């Protein structure tokens, strides 16, 4: 009877230990600059590089061949599925922002905020 109990307990322990091995932990991976819609809404055409850097931080990519372009990339992944991906490119002329392109763009001001003065 004790042998049967030990065998059953051993089998149960083995199943529990192997069950823990089958579940693979996949951590969340976050790369690049965190760029939120609120941050992008603060950006305006005509701002200087210094002002943009204050709002968004240092760009992930400053291309040596295109000095007038800053690229911000953000990617978050959990397991095998991409949860969030953003790209933002800023173009400058004479140290002033002239163009914004990418997945995230500043929201246009509504008429209610313009006429509320």
C-alpha positions in Angstrom: 0.0 0.0 0.0 2.8 2.4 0.8 4.6 1.5 -2.5 1.4 2.3 -4.3 1.1 5.7 -2.5 4.8 6.6 -3.1 4.4 5.6 -6.8 1.3 7.7 -7.2 2.8 10.7 -5.3 6.0 10.3 -7.5 3.9 10.2 -10.7 1.9 13.3 -9.6 5.1 15.2 -8.7 6.6 14.3 -12.1 3.5 15.5 -14.0 3.5 18.8 -12.0 7.2 19.4 -12.7 6.9 18.6 -16.4 3.8 20.8 -16.7 5.9 23.7 -15.5 8.5 23.1 -18.1 6.0 23.1 -21.0 4.9 26.7 -20.3 7.5 29.0 -21.8 7.7 32.5 -20.5 8.0 35.2 -23.2 8.8 38.6 -21.8 7.5 41.8 -23.3 10.0 43.4 -25.7 10.0 47.1 -26.0 12.4 48.9 -28.4 12.9 52.4 -29.6 11.5 55.7 -28.4 8.1 55.8 -26.6 6.1 58.2 -28.7 2.6 58.9 -27.5 -0.2 60.9 -29.3 0.0 63.5 -26.5 3.7 64.0 -27.3 3.1 64.3 -31.0 0.2 66.8 -30.5 2.7 69.2 -28.9 4.8 69.3 -32.1 4.2 72.2 -34.5 5.6 73.1 -37.9 8.3 75.7 -37.4 9.7 74.4 -34.1 13.4 74.1 -33.7 15.4 70.8 -33.4 16.0 71.7 -29.7 12.3 72.1 -29.0 11.5 68.8 -30.7 14.3 67.0 -28.8 12.8 68.4 -25.5 9.4 67.0 -26.3 10.3 63.6 -27.9 13.8 63.0 -26.7 16.8 62.0 -28.8 15.8 60.4 -32.1 16.5 56.7 -32.5 18.0 57.3 -35.9 20.0 60.4 -37.0 21.0 59.5 -40.5 24.5 60.8 -41.5 23.4 61.0 -45.2 20.1 62.9 -44.4 21.0 65.3 -41.6 17.7 67.1 -42.0 15.6 64.0 -41.1 15.0 62.5 -37.7 13.3 59.1 -37.3 11.6 57.9 -34.2 10.6 54.2 -34.0 8.7 52.4 -31.3 7.9 48.7 -31.1 6.3 46.6 -28.3 5.9 42.9 -28.6 4.6 40.2 -26.2 5.1 36.6 -27.3 4.8 36.2 -31.0 2.3 39.0 -31.5 3.2 42.6 -32.1 1.2 44.7 -29.7 2.2 48.2 -30.8 4.3 49.7 -33.6 4.8 53.4 -34.4 7.0 55.3 -36.8 7.5 59.0 -37.0 9.8 60.9 -39.3 10.5 64.6 -38.9 12.1 66.8 -41.6 13.9 70.0 -41.0 15.1 73.0 -43.1 17.4 75.7 -41.6 16.9 74.0 -38.2 13.1 74.4 -38.4 10.5 71.6 -38.7 8.9 71.6 -42.1 7.3 68.2 -42.5 5.9 65.3 -40.3 5.2 61.9 -41.6 4.5 58.4 -40.2 1.9 56.5 -38.3 1.3 59.1 -35.6 0.5 62.7 -36.6 -0.5 65.7 -34.6 -4.2 66.2 -34.3 -5.7 69.2 -36.1 -6.9 71.8 -33.6 -10.7 71.8 -33.4 -12.8 74.9 -34.2 -14.0 75.0 -30.6 -10.6 75.7 -29.2 -9.9 78.4 -31.8 -13.2 80.2 -31.2 -13.1 79.9 -27.4 -11.1 83.1 -26.9 
